[in-house]
């Protein structure tokens, strides 16, 4: 008896093309890439709280989008304290 089982999933044409290019460029079989991706995804969902998963797409109305752009463009330069924090402890 085989240890393999076939599954079926419908994905967008764009996702299929990304998978094809990724597998080919890395010399991997698509079956391997899909199985590894599923295993990593399921492990992450088991280990991380739901709050850790940010939606991959946000939909904003024009007014909210403009407000976000204003905030991002108006951000002050990082302070020395922030730079030191991001560098982490000296080794």
Backbone as a ProteinNet text record, in pm:
[ID]
protein_1_A
[PRIMARY]
XXXXXXXXXXXXXXXXXXXXXXXXXXXXXXXXXXXXXXXXXXXXXXXXXXXXXXXXXXXXXXXXXXXXXXXXXXXXXXXXXXXXXXXXXXX
[TERTIARY]
84	0	88.8	53.9	133.5	110.1	214.4	203.5	159.5	124.9	89.4	-60.4	-109.8	-250.9	-259.2	-349.8	-364.4	-475.8	-450.4	-553.1	-575.5	-685.1	-716	-749.2	-700.4	-729	-738.3	-828.3	-840.9	-769.7	-677.3	-602.8	-610.3	-577.1	-579.4	-470.3	-489.7	-389.6	-257	-263.1	-140.3	-65.1	-138.5	-73.9	-11.9	-82.2	-29.7	99.3	100.4	220.8	336.8	307.9	412.6	469.4	381.9	426.1	512.5	467.9	544.5	683.6	689.7	819.9	909.1	849.7	928.3	987.4	904	950.5	1059.6	1037.6	1136.3	1267.8	1259.1	1382.3	1463.3	1398.2	1468.9	1494.1	1454.8	1477.3	1396.9	1276.6	1192.2	1068.7	1014.9	887.2	775.4	672.3	560	492.9	484.6	424.8	497.6	630.1	711.3	685.4	683.5	663	526.9	423.4	287.9	280.3	335.9	329.5	404.1	522.5	598.7	524.9	466.1	391.5	273.3	201.7	88.4	134.3	243.2	293.7	338	409.8	452.8	332.5	234.1	115.1	40.2	18.7	-55.8	20.8	152.1	233	224.2	233.2	223.1	87	-19	-152.9	-168.2	-98.8	-104.2	-27.1	87.1	176.7	149.7	94.3	76.1	-69	-91.8	-229.9	-290.4	-421	-489.8	-450.3	-418.6	-381.9	-252.6	-172.8	-46	-65.7	-183.5	-208.4	-281.1	-210.3	-262.9	-320.8	-438.7	-494.5	-396.9	-391.9	-299	-347.3	-472.9	-526.5	-616.7	-593.6	-678	-750.9	-876.4	-954.6	-988.8	-943.4	-965.4	-1043	-1128.9	-1192.4	-1089.5	-1118.8	-1021.4	-978.1	-1071.8	-1040.6	-944.5	-971.4	-884.8	-747.9	-745	-617.3	-532.9	-593.9	-521.6	-468.1	-545.4	-500.7	-380.4	-382.4	-269.4	-144.9	-161.2	-48	9.5	-76.5	-29.7	51.8	3.9	76.5	212.5	214.8	341.2	440.6	392.2	481.1	526.2	448	481.4	556	596.2	666.2	799.8	832.1	961.2	1075.3	1193.5	1311.9	1332.4	1388.9	1411.4	1510	1485.4	1574.3	1691.9	1794.6	1908.7	1864.7	1770.7	1721.9	1654.6	1577.6	1512.1	1615.1	1714.4	1819.3	1890.6	1924.2	1991.6	1902.5	1774.8	1679.2	1673	1668.2	1657.1	1785.5	1899.4	2027.2	2034.4	1969.4	1973	2096.5	2108.7	2223.3	2355.6	2460.3	2593.5	2640.5	2712.2	2759.6	2904.1
-117.5	0	124.3	223.7	345.7	440.6	515.5	618.6	752.5	753.8	877.8	885.2	1007.5	1032.5	1157.6	1160.6	1276.8	1365.8	1498.4	1595.5	1686.9	1758.2	1850.7	1986	2090.9	2226.4	2318.7	2412.7	2512.1	2638.8	2687.5	2808.7	2901.7	3028	3124.1	3090.1	3138.6	3119.3	3180.7	3297.2	3364.7	3279	3218.1	3132.8	3010.8	2952.3	2835.7	2872.4	2988.4	3031	3055.6	3115.5	3135.4	3002.5	2906.1	2773.1	2708.8	2715.1	2655	2716.3	2850.7	2919	2889.6	2891.8	2866.3	2725.7	2627.5	2488.8	2468.9	2523.5	2507	2577	2699.5	2775.4	2715.5	2641	2579.3	2430	2379.3	2237.5	2144.8	2186.6	2107.3	2056.9	1948.9	1898.4	1980.1	2010.1	2087.7	2015.5	1884	1808	1835.7	1839.2	1864	2004.3	2104.6	2243.2	2257.9	2201	2211.8	2142.1	2022	1950.8	2026.1	2077.1	2151.8	2279	2348.6	2470.6	2439.9	2332.4	2294	2259	2185	2146.8	2269.2	2361.6	2484.2	2566.7	2579.1	2657.6	2597.9	2467.9	2403.3	2410.9	2398	2409.5	2551	2650.7	2789.8	2814.7	2762.7	2783.9	2717.3	2605.9	2537.7	2616.7	2672.6	2734.2	2881.2	2952.6	3096.5	3130.9	3236.8	3278.7	3340.1	3339.9	3394.6	3538.9	3615.5	3756.1	3772.7	3667.3	3675.9	3673.9	3637.4	3625.8	3749.5	3826.9	3951.3	3919.3	3970.7	3944.8	3988.1	3912.6	3944.2	4059.2	4099.8	4210.4	4296.4	4423.5	4518.6	4602.7	4627.8	4711.2	4840.2	4951.6	5081.7	5170.1	5252.8	5352.4	5461.8	5549.6	5651.3	5742	5781.9	5873.9	5807.7	5682.6	5610.1	5585.1	5549.3	5527.6	5654.5	5767.9	5894.7	5925.2	5892.1	5914.6	5826.3	5702.5	5611.5	5664.7	5709.3	5764.6	5885.8	5972.3	6091	6052.4	5953.2	5908.3	5851.2	5768.9	5706.8	5809.7	5902.5	6004	6105.5	6122.4	6220.1	6161.9	6037.4	5973.7	6041.2	6065.8	6127.9	6028.4	6081.1	5995.5	5918.2	5798.9	5720.9	5791.2	5779.3	5837.9	5744.5	5796.4	5710.9	5596.5	5623.7	5518.6	5406.8	5443.6	5342.4	5262.3	5330.4	5259.4	5158.5	5199.4	5109.2	4990.2	5017.4	4910.4	4809.6	4856	4767	4689.5	4746.2	4673.2	4554.7	4565.3	4457.9	4467.6	4371.2	4375.8	4349.8	4415.9	4394.9	4254.1	4198.1	4059.4	4055.3
0	0	0	-77.6	-91.6	24.2	60.1	164	105.2	-22.3	-89.6	-113.7	-112.2	-140	-224.4	-319.1	-405.9	-354.3	-358.5	-321.5	-440.9	-437.3	-544.5	-483.5	-545.3	-498	-618.6	-611.1	-716.2	-670.6	-752.6	-721.6	-842.1	-819	-929	-1030.9	-1151.8	-1256.1	-1212.4	-1148.3	-1102.9	-1001.6	-907.1	-806.8	-873.8	-968.1	-1039.3	-1112.7	-1176.7	-1248.3	-1152.4	-1035.4	-934.6	-887.4	-863.1	-820.3	-927.7	-1052.3	-1161.9	-1170.5	-1167.8	-1179.1	-1058.5	-938	-817.2	-820.1	-847.8	-848.4	-953.4	-1071.1	-1178.3	-1144.7	-1094.2	-1066.8	-951.9	-862.9	-750.6	-770.9	-886.5	-916.3	-826.2	-791	-700.9	-773.2	-723.5	-774	-710.4	-788.3	-735.1	-618.6	-624.9	-514.4	-383.8	-389.4	-270.7	-216.3	-305.6	-263.3	-196.9	-257.2	-202.1	-66.3	-54.8	72.6	182.3	151.1	251.1	292.3	195.9	227.2	318.1	289.9	375.5	516.2	526.2	657.8	738.2	673.8	743.1	786.6	698.1	729.5	848.6	846.7	955.9	1087.8	1082.3	1203.7	1260.2	1172.9	1217.5	1280.8	1222.1	1277.4	1414.5	1433.8	1564.4	1670.1	1631.7	1729.2	1756.8	1661.6	1677.1	1704.5	1782.9	1808	1681.8	1673.9	1557.4	1530.1	1636.4	1619	1538.6	1529.2	1457.4	1306.1	1261.9	1119.2	1068.7	990.3	935.3	798.2	768.2	634.7	525.7	418.4	310	224.1	244.7	165.1	251.7	247	317.7	213.8	237.1	146.7	220	163.8	224.7	128.5	184.2	97.7	69.5	-25.3	-67.9	46.2	129.6	240.3	339.9	374.6	468.3	406.9	278.7	210.9	214.5	182.9	186	325.3	429	566.3	598.8	553.6	577.1	506.3	382.5	307.8	381.2	429.6	503	625.4	699.2	818.8	780.3	676.9	636.6	583.1	504.2	447.8	552	657.3	759.9	878.2	868.9	980.1	1005.2	1131.2	1161.2	1139.8	1122.9	1109.3	1239.6	1230.6	1353.1	1446.6	1574.1	1674.2	1698	1765.3	1800.7	1889.9	1980.9	2071.1	1991	1890.1	1807.5	1728.5	1675.4	1600.8	1690.5	1811.3	1905.1	1940.8	1961.4	1992.5	1879.9	1757.2	1641.6	1614.8	1654.6	1638.4	1733.1	1846.5	1943.6	2031.6	2124.1	2216.1	2142.3	2187.3	2129.4	2161.2	2068.2	2090.2	2120.7
[MASK]
+++++++++++++++++++++++++++++++++++++++++++++++++++++++++++++++++++++++++++++++++++++++++++

